[in-house]
């Protein structure tokens, strides 16, 4: 006759092994899902950048001075369209560009990790920046974000294509607040080289001007 302990131990092992197998399967499924999602986002980014480059080439070859072309960007969400200009880098040694640009003008699409956060209030973005004590610091960060820390994000996780005579050179309006709890905000402007791609379709416009193509968002 078996003792009670002889029966309980195998049952405990079976339950433990079953739970372990379930945990492993869930982990593997999550890993597979993450890989597939990452691949899908990169494919979306590559397709979007290729489509924009195609519009640029067509405008350069067939467009006239002042011609404008619209393009609706639908994916990937929460990425950025960024232009890097060699002349800007050469004028300021503190700035840089992704190595994948090979020190030439390029257009990139990449995710970004910003220190600046924002909240939506009545459809407007109120920016605040923990660690910044002056509004001018926020402005400077917005203007140089992709020429400094975020250039590494573009290099490691984004896609860049060398292309000359193409610039994102635009004014970004925003409401700034150093302390998100404080009631007062002030409207500011920054000259930036990027366009944010939020979680809804973004209409960008390409304009041919003085043998260059300028990219902006359509408000």
FIMI-649837 format. One record per residue (C-alpha): x, z, y; residue number from 0. Coordinates in steps of 0.02 Angstrom, whole numbers, plus 32768, in hexadecimal, padded with zeros to 4 digits. Each point is the difference from the previous one (the first is absolute). Example, Ala and Ser with C-alpha at 12.3 -4.5 7.8 and 13.67 -1.06 7.14 Angstrom:
2
+------+------+------+-----+
:   c1 :   c3 :   c2 :   i :
+------+------+------+-----+
: 8267 : 8186 : 7F1F :   0 :
: 8045 : 7FDF : 80AC :   1 :
+------+------+------+-----+
END
This chain:
219
+------+------+------+-----+
:   c1 :   c3 :   c2 :   i :
+------+------+------+-----+
: 8000 : 8000 : 8000 :   0 :
: 8042 : 7FCA : 80AC :   1 :
: 801D : 807D : 8088 :   2 :
: 7FA9 : 7FE8 : 80A8 :   3 :
: 80A6 : 7FDD : 8058 :   4 :
: 8027 : 7F6F : 7F88 :   5 :
: 7F62 : 7FA4 : 803A :   6 :
: 8009 : 8025 : 80BB :   7 :
: 80B3 : 7FC1 : 8017 :   8 :
: 7FE1 : 7F4C : 7FC4 :   9 :
: 7F5F : 7FF7 : 8066 :  10 :
: 805C : 803D : 809B :  11 :
: 8088 : 7F7C : 7FE4 :  12 :
: 7F7F : 7F77 : 7FEB :  13 :
: 7FA8 : 8032 : 80A2 :  14 :
: 80A6 : 800C : 805C :  15 :
: 803A : 7F55 : 7FC1 :  16 :
: 7F59 : 7FB2 : 802D :  17 :
: 800B : 8043 : 80B2 :  18 :
: 80B5 : 7FC7 : 800C :  19 :
: 7FD2 : 7F50 : 7FC9 :  20 :
: 7F73 : 7FF9 : 807F :  21 :
: 8073 : 8039 : 808C :  22 :
: 8083 : 7F7D : 7FCF :  23 :
: 7F7D : 7F76 : 7FFA :  24 :
: 7FBB : 8030 : 80AB :  25 :
: 80B0 : 8003 : 8048 :  26 :
: 8029 : 7F55 : 7FB6 :  27 :
: 7F5C : 7FB8 : 803F :  28 :
: 8024 : 8041 : 80AF :  29 :
: 80AF : 7FB8 : 7FFC :  30 :
: 7FBE : 7F57 : 7FC8 :  31 :
: 7F7A : 8003 : 8087 :  32 :
: 8082 : 802A : 8085 :  33 :
: 8070 : 7F70 : 7FC8 :  34 :
: 7F6F : 7F85 : 8001 :  35 :
: 7FC4 : 803B : 80AB :  36 :
: 80AE : 7FF4 : 804A :  37 :
: 8014 : 7F51 : 7FBC :  38 :
: 7F55 : 7FCF : 8045 :  39 :
: 8029 : 8042 : 80AE :  40 :
: 80A7 : 7FA4 : 8002 :  41 :
: 7FA9 : 7F60 : 7FCA :  42 :
: 7F81 : 8017 : 808C :  43 :
: 808C : 801D : 807E :  44 :
: 8061 : 7F68 : 7FC4 :  45 :
: 7F64 : 7F92 : 8007 :  46 :
: 7FD3 : 803C : 80B0 :  47 :
: 80B0 : 7FE3 : 8043 :  48 :
: 800B : 7F55 : 7FAF :  49 :
: 7F58 : 7FCE : 804C :  50 :
: 8038 : 8037 : 80AE :  51 :
: 80A5 : 7FA4 : 7FED :  52 :
: 7F9D : 7F65 : 7FCF :  53 :
: 7F96 : 800F : 809F :  54 :
: 809E : 8015 : 8068 :  55 :
: 8053 : 7F65 : 7FB6 :  56 :
: 7F64 : 7F98 : 801C :  57 :
: 7FF2 : 803C : 80B4 :  58 :
: 80B8 : 7FDB : 8020 :  59 :
: 7FF5 : 7F50 : 7FBA :  60 :
: 7F54 : 7FCA : 803D :  61 :
: 7FD0 : 8077 : 808D :  62 :
: 800E : 7FE6 : 80BA :  63 :
: 8034 : 807A : 8088 :  64 :
: 7F7B : 8087 : 800E :  65 :
: 7FAB : 7FDA : 7F5A :  66 :
: 7FB8 : 8098 : 7FA7 :  67 :
: 7FDD : 801A : 7F47 :  68 :
: 7F9B : 8090 : 7FB7 :  69 :
: 8020 : 804C : 7F56 :  70 :
: 7F9E : 808E : 7FAF :  71 :
: 806B : 807B : 7F9E :  72 :
: 7F9F : 805D : 7F7A :  73 :
: 808C : 8050 : 7F9A :  74 :
: 8065 : 8067 : 7FE1 :  75 :
: 7FB1 : 8092 : 805C :  76 :
: 8066 : 807E : 8063 :  77 :
: 8097 : 7F8C : 8008 :  78 :
: 8056 : 7FB8 : 8099 :  79 :
: 802F : 7F51 : 8037 :  80 :
: 80A9 : 800E : 8057 :  81 :
: 8077 : 7F88 : 8056 :  82 :
: 80BA : 8023 : 8011 :  83 :
: 8064 : 7FAB : 8088 :  84 :
: 80BE : 7FF2 : 7FF7 :  85 :
: 8014 : 8002 : 80BE :  86 :
: 7FAD : 80AB : 800D :  87 :
: 8074 : 8046 : 7F7B :  88 :
: 809A : 7FBC : 8059 :  89 :
: 7FCC : 8051 : 80A5 :  90 :
: 7FE8 : 80AD : 7FB7 :  91 :
: 8077 : 803E : 7F7A :  92 :
: 7F8B : 8091 : 7FD5 :  93 :
: 7F83 : 7F86 : 7FB8 :  94 :
: 8006 : 7F9D : 7F5F :  95 :
: 7F9F : 7F90 : 7F8B :  96 :
: 7FE7 : 7FF8 : 7F43 :  97 :
: 8094 : 7FBC : 7F9E :  98 :
: 7F87 : 7F84 : 7FB4 :  99 :
: 7FFB : 7FAA : 80AA : 100 :
: 80BB : 7FD9 : 7FF0 : 101 :
: 801A : 8020 : 80BC : 102 :
: 7F8E : 7F6F : 802D : 103 :
: 7F53 : 7FFA : 8051 : 104 :
: 7F7D : 8025 : 7F7D : 105 :
: 7F49 : 8028 : 7FE4 : 106 :
: 7FD6 : 808F : 7F8A : 107 :
: 7F67 : 8051 : 7FB4 : 108 :
: 801D : 80B2 : 7FC9 : 109 :
: 7FB7 : 80AE : 7FEB : 110 :
: 8035 : 8082 : 807F : 111 :
: 801B : 80BA : 8006 : 112 :
: 7FE6 : 8039 : 80B3 : 113 :
: 8015 : 80AB : 804D : 114 :
: 7F71 : 7FD4 : 8075 : 115 :
: 7F52 : 8029 : 7FC0 : 116 :
: 7F59 : 7FD8 : 804B : 117 :
: 7F49 : 802F : 7FF7 : 118 :
: 7F6C : 7F91 : 8028 : 119 :
: 7F92 : 803F : 808E : 120 :
: 7F6F : 7F8F : 802E : 121 :
: 805B : 7F69 : 7FB9 : 122 :
: 80A2 : 8022 : 805F : 123 :
: 80A3 : 8039 : 7FB4 : 124 :
: 8043 : 80A2 : 804B : 125 :
: 80B8 : 800A : 7FD2 : 126 :
: 805D : 80A1 : 7FF1 : 127 :
: 80B1 : 801F : 7FC7 : 128 :
: 8038 : 80A6 : 7FB8 : 129 :
: 80B1 : 8024 : 803A : 130 :
: 7FF4 : 7F98 : 809E : 131 :
: 7FF9 : 8061 : 80A3 : 132 :
: 7FEF : 7F6F : 807A : 133 :
: 7F8D : 7F6A : 800B : 134 :
: 8097 : 7F90 : 8021 : 135 :
: 8045 : 8032 : 7F55 : 136 :
: 7F61 : 7FC2 : 7FAD : 137 :
: 800B : 7F5B : 805D : 138 :
: 80B7 : 7FEA : 7FD1 : 139 :
: 7FDC : 8028 : 7F4A : 140 :
: 7F72 : 7F80 : 7FF9 : 141 :
: 806D : 7F7A : 804D : 142 :
: 8096 : 8021 : 7F91 : 143 :
: 7FAE : 803C : 7F5F : 144 :
: 8027 : 7F64 : 7F9B : 145 :
: 80AC : 7FEA : 804B : 146 :
: 8032 : 80AE : 7FC4 : 147 :
: 7FBA : 8068 : 7F71 : 148 :
: 7F79 : 7F88 : 7FC5 : 149 :
: 8077 : 7F6E : 7FEE : 150 :
: 8038 : 8051 : 7F5D : 151 :
: 7F4C : 7FFF : 7FC2 : 152 :
: 7FF6 : 7F45 : 8025 : 153 :
: 80A5 : 7FE8 : 7FA7 : 154 :
: 7FD3 : 8060 : 7F62 : 155 :
: 7F44 : 7FE3 : 7FEE : 156 :
: 7FD3 : 7F6F : 8073 : 157 :
: 8017 : 7F44 : 8003 : 158 :
: 8066 : 7FA7 : 8086 : 159 :
: 8015 : 7F46 : 8021 : 160 :
: 807F : 7FB5 : 8079 : 161 :
: 7FAB : 7F98 : 8085 : 162 :
: 803A : 7FD2 : 80AF : 163 :
: 7F9E : 7FF8 : 80A2 : 164 :
: 7F77 : 8074 : 7FC2 : 165 :
: 7FDC : 80A5 : 8058 : 166 :
: 7F85 : 808F : 7FFF : 167 :
: 8012 : 8036 : 80B3 : 168 :
: 7F65 : 805C : 8036 : 169 :
: 7FBA : 8094 : 805E : 170 :
: 7FB4 : 808A : 7F94 : 171 :
: 7F85 : 806D : 805F : 172 :
: 7FE1 : 80AF : 7FBF : 173 :
: 7FC3 : 80AB : 8031 : 174 :
: 808B : 8080 : 7FEF : 175 :
: 7FF9 : 80BA : 7FE8 : 176 :
: 8099 : 8068 : 7FD7 : 177 :
: 7F98 : 8091 : 7FBF : 178 :
: 7F6C : 7FC7 : 7F93 : 179 :
: 7FA4 : 80A2 : 8024 : 180 :
: 800D : 7FF2 : 80BE : 181 :
: 7F6B : 7FAE : 8056 : 182 :
: 805C : 7F8C : 8077 : 183 :
: 8039 : 7F4F : 7FD3 : 184 :
: 804B : 7F75 : 8068 : 185 :
: 7FFC : 7F43 : 7FEA : 186 :
: 80A9 : 7FAF : 7FE7 : 187 :
: 804D : 7F58 : 7FD6 : 188 :
: 8096 : 7FCF : 7F96 : 189 :
: 8057 : 7F5A : 7FE6 : 190 :
: 8009 : 7FEC : 7F44 : 191 :
: 803B : 7F84 : 7F7D : 192 :
: 7F7C : 8029 : 7F7E : 193 :
: 7F48 : 7FEB : 7FD7 : 194 :
: 7FA8 : 8083 : 7F96 : 195 :
: 7F95 : 7FBE : 7F71 : 196 :
: 7F78 : 8084 : 7FE7 : 197 :
: 7F80 : 800C : 7F74 : 198 :
: 7F93 : 7F76 : 8047 : 199 :
: 8021 : 7F46 : 8027 : 200 :
: 8076 : 7FE6 : 8093 : 201 :
: 7FF8 : 7F61 : 8067 : 202 :
: 80AE : 7FCD : 8039 : 203 :
: 8021 : 7F71 : 8079 : 204 :
: 8096 : 7F8C : 8006 : 205 :
: 8027 : 7FB2 : 80A9 : 206 :
: 807D : 7F75 : 8021 : 207 :
: 805B : 8021 : 80A2 : 208 :
: 80A7 : 7FBC : 803F : 209 :
: 8031 : 7FC0 : 7F52 : 210 :
: 7FE0 : 80AD : 7FB5 : 211 :
: 7F72 : 8047 : 7F9A : 212 :
: 7FBD : 80A8 : 803C : 213 :
: 7F95 : 806A : 7F8C : 214 :
: 7F7F : 807C : 803F : 215 :
: 7F60 : 8050 : 7FC4 : 216 :
: 7F58 : 7FC2 : 803E : 217 :
: 7F9E : 8091 : 804B : 218 :
+------+------+------+-----+
END
